[in-house]
Amino acid sequence: MHDVKTDVAMESAWSGGKSPFAIGSKKLGMWLFIVSDTLTFSALLITYSYSRLTNPDWPRPFPIYPAIAFSTTMTIVLLASSLTMVMAVMASQRNDRKKTVMWMVATMVGGLLFTGLHLTEWMNMIFKEHFTITGNPEGTPLFGAVFFGITGLHMTHVMIGVIYLGIVAVGYGRGKFSAEDVEVNGLYWHFVDLVWMFVFPLIYLMSVKY
Amino acid sequence: MNTLAHGEESHAGASVGTNIGIWVGLVAITFLEVFLAYMQLPPGLMLSILVILSVVKAALIMSFFMHLKYEKVSLVLFLIPATIFCLCMMFIFFFPEALRLLEMRPH
């Protein structure tokens, strides 16, 4: 059956042997992971939004200074690390291994700085302001579970991201990994940044103390 | 900054200048959000504005930093509608139960 019709079908992008999205399987896999993780964070953040609006005694523990100024700094640090990751991906596409590793290390420094600032804030809240996962002095105990749950899950993603960056940076520097691996790593890192773009306004800016 | 030397189907992506511009935009929206926190808006209105601004930021990050603008349209059509569909399913089947909280709110 070698008529023209089947030949056209065989040449279709969907007939196998070709990537219909013109990307590698690693990149597609990372995109699918990002979609599933998006749904995890969305479920948490949307449930939080309902709780926030329906609880009139929701605690407002974050004064503009120092708490909001502090978390804004964290946001800028994470955004800056996203920009250095963009530079790393661009350098890897030019096959500039040295610069790629340099920018990736800069991204890791940003991630570690973010985690350090975040843990400082957590320690301050737990030991000085007595906010725990089950209770707090200001209002509904739900706040602790929500705050530590969502920011904790995000922080876990940042820490995994830093380890992931370290592995890829070393592997890419030694010529074991390709530019595609760096790009896939970049997708993960930008996603972590993207999640924080929702966590920061919804958790912090919705609970400002006046 | 586009290297067309390699004849592969590599996606060009944005220039360094564009990426820095996008970054400045993201920082600006962040400061706008912090400024809104000063205005002491009612929580419902505040939440709506913040979610809209965050979706704008997410779109900028996905389009430029995550290169989605420079990928094949088929990839975008594969990823984004599926995500939105799943979120709609959550709103339809899961969250209406949460609305019962409104009835339980102390008056």
Interface residues (C-beta under 8 A of the other chain):
Chain A: P20 F21 A22 I23 W31 V35 T38 L39 S42 A43 I46 T47 S49 Y50 S51 R52 L53 T54 N55 P56 I64 I68 T72 T75 I76 L79 A80 S82 L83 M85 V86 M87 V89 M90 Q93 R94 E183 G186 L187 H190 F191 D193 L194 M197 F198 F200 P201 L202 L205 M206 V208 Y210
Chain B: M1 T3 E9 S10 G13 V16 N19 I20 W23 L26 V27 T30 F31 E33 V34 L36 A37 Y38 Q40 P43 G44 M46 L47 L50 V51 L53 S54 K57 A58 I61 M62 F65 M66 H67 E71 K72 S74 L75 F78 L79 A82 T83 C86 L87 M90 F91 F94 F95 A98 L99 L101 L102 M104 R105 P106
